[in-house]
Amino acid sequence: MTVVQQFLRDFREWASIEHEIEAVALVGSHARDTARVDSDVDLVILTSSSSYLNDPSWVLRFGSISDVRNEDYGAVQSIRVHYADGLEVEFGFAASSWADTEPIDAGTAEVVAGGMVILLDKHGALAAIQSGLSQASHQSH
């Protein structure tokens, strides 16, 4: 098992018992299977809680940290973590409205169309947007 696979397994296990986390998607190069050795792991985490951003001490459960930075992408607020073992993870937090299907936000559509693997979807929001985009893509052809 690779470092990334181990991390994803551990993160999914942890997120599944966190009551405030509604869904988790792997996006970007790892979701598209085009990741290089130095590619970061990009996650979109749907939650109504700001506690994960306000107190990021929870990131320590996934390893020793060499650097942590906050990043603002508008609808998504991220914590970028560089772990001592070389793994870089962008934990992107968004409200559940990020996955709204009526209408689908252009930024969300771009992220999902760029590759998304659902890791956790407690209420089906990610599956719904993935399905909605897939149907819209088929209808436009």
WOHU-V82790 format. One record per backbone hydrogen bond with DSSP energy under -1.0 kcal/mol. NH is the residue of the N-H (numbers start at 0). CO is the residue of the C=O. If there is no record, write none. Layout:
nh: (NH/NH)
co: (CO/CO)
//
This chain:
nh: (5/6/7/8/9/10/11/12/13/14/15/16/20/21/22/23/24/25/26/31/33/38/40/42/43/44/45/46/53/54/58/59/60/61/62/65/66/68/70/72/74/76/77/78/79/80/81/82/83/85/88/89/90/91/92/93/97/98/99/108/109/110/111/112/113/114/116/118/119/121/127/128/129/130/131/132/133/134/135/136/137/138/139)
co: (1/2/3/4/5/6/7/8/9/10/11/13/17/45/45/119/43/116/41/27/28/35/87/89/24/91/22/93/49/50/55/56/57/58/59/81/81/79/77/75/72/92/70/90/68/88/66/86/63/82/80/40/78/42/76/44/94/95/96/104/105/106/107/108/109/111/25/23/23/21/123/124/125/126/127/128/129/130/131/132/133/134/135)
//
